[in-house]
């Protein structure tokens, strides 16, 4: 069994180690926080606007098109679907039947 002096010494060492870990943790957190602040301060409004313009108008790929290309693709699909619907004769459309229609 440990004596009271040994227990006290273990507690003192444990508190010392905890205090040292807190000090290192606080210093590290402070450095990271300051780095984040400096990074944020370095990001200007003009850079944010340029990034948005690039996202909207910038170079895109087939897999990741820019926003203008996405809108154009959607518009083309809607126009094509409307043109195909216009070609269908009116008699091929079903009349409304309140017994069979479902609001979905």
C-alpha positions as CSV (number, residue, x, y, z in Angstrom):
1,X,0.0,0.0,0.0
2,X,1.1,3.5,-0.8
3,X,1.7,5.9,2.0
4,X,0.0,9.2,2.4
5,X,3.1,11.0,1.3
6,X,3.4,8.9,-1.9
7,X,-0.3,9.5,-2.7
8,X,0.2,13.3,-2.2
9,X,3.3,13.2,-4.4
10,X,1.4,11.3,-7.1
11,X,-1.5,13.8,-7.0
12,X,1.0,16.7,-7.1
13,X,2.7,15.2,-10.2
14,X,-0.6,14.5,-11.9
15,X,-1.8,18.1,-11.3
16,X,1.6,19.4,-12.6
17,X,1.3,17.2,-15.8
18,X,-2.3,18.4,-16.3
19,X,-1.3,22.0,-15.9
20,X,1.5,21.5,-18.4
21,X,-0.8,19.9,-20.9
22,X,-3.3,22.7,-20.5
23,X,-0.6,25.3,-21.1
24,X,0.7,23.6,-24.2
25,X,-2.9,23.1,-25.4
26,X,-3.8,26.8,-24.8
27,X,-0.6,28.0,-26.6
28,X,-1.3,25.7,-29.6
29,X,-5.0,26.8,-29.8
30,X,-3.9,30.5,-29.6
31,X,-1.4,30.0,-32.5
32,X,-4.0,28.2,-34.6
33,X,-6.6,30.9,-33.8
34,X,-4.2,33.6,-34.8
35,X,-3.4,31.8,-38.1
36,X,-7.1,31.5,-38.9
37,X,-7.6,35.2,-38.2
38,X,-4.7,36.1,-40.5
39,X,-6.0,33.8,-43.2
40,X,-9.4,35.3,-43.0
41,X,-8.1,38.9,-43.0
42,X,-6.0,38.1,-46.1
43,X,-9.2,37.0,-48.0
44,X,-10.5,40.2,-49.5
45,X,-14.0,41.1,-50.8
46,X,-12.6,41.3,-54.3
47,X,-11.3,37.7,-54.0
48,X,-14.7,36.5,-52.9
49,X,-16.4,38.2,-55.8
50,X,-13.8,36.8,-58.3
51,X,-14.4,33.3,-56.8
52,X,-18.2,33.7,-57.4
53,X,-17.7,35.0,-60.9
54,X,-15.4,32.0,-61.6
55,X,-18.1,29.6,-60.2
56,X,-20.8,31.2,-62.4
57,X,-18.9,31.9,-65.6
58,X,-15.6,30.1,-65.3
59,X,-14.2,27.0,-67.0
60,X,-16.3,23.9,-66.5
61,X,-16.1,20.3,-67.5
62,X,-18.8,17.8,-68.5
63,X,-18.7,16.4,-65.0
64,X,-18.5,19.7,-63.2
65,X,-20.1,22.4,-65.4
66,X,-20.2,26.0,-64.3
67,X,-23.5,27.5,-63.3
68,X,-24.3,29.0,-66.7
69,X,-23.7,25.7,-68.3
70,X,-26.0,24.0,-65.8
71,X,-28.8,26.4,-66.4
72,X,-28.3,26.1,-70.2
73,X,-28.5,22.3,-69.9
74,X,-31.7,22.5,-67.8
75,X,-33.3,25.0,-70.3
76,X,-32.4,22.8,-73.3
77,X,-34.0,19.7,-71.6
78,X,-37.2,21.7,-70.8
79,X,-37.4,23.1,-74.3
80,X,-36.9,19.6,-75.8
81,X,-39.5,18.1,-73.5
82,X,-42.0,20.9,-74.4
83,X,-41.4,20.3,-78.1
84,X,-41.9,16.6,-77.8
85,X,-45.2,17.3,-75.9
86,X,-46.4,19.6,-78.7
87,X,-45.9,16.8,-81.2
88,X,-48.3,14.4,-79.3
89,X,-51.8,14.6,-80.8
90,X,-54.4,15.8,-78.3
91,X,-56.4,12.6,-78.5
92,X,-53.5,10.7,-76.9
93,X,-53.8,12.6,-73.7
94,X,-56.0,11.1,-71.0
95,X,-59.1,13.0,-69.9
96,X,-59.3,13.8,-66.2
97,X,-61.0,11.0,-64.2
98,X,-61.8,11.9,-60.6
99,X,-62.1,8.2,-59.7
100,X,-58.6,7.4,-60.9
101,X,-56.5,10.6,-60.6
102,X,-54.2,11.0,-57.7
103,X,-52.7,14.3,-56.4
104,X,-49.0,13.6,-56.3
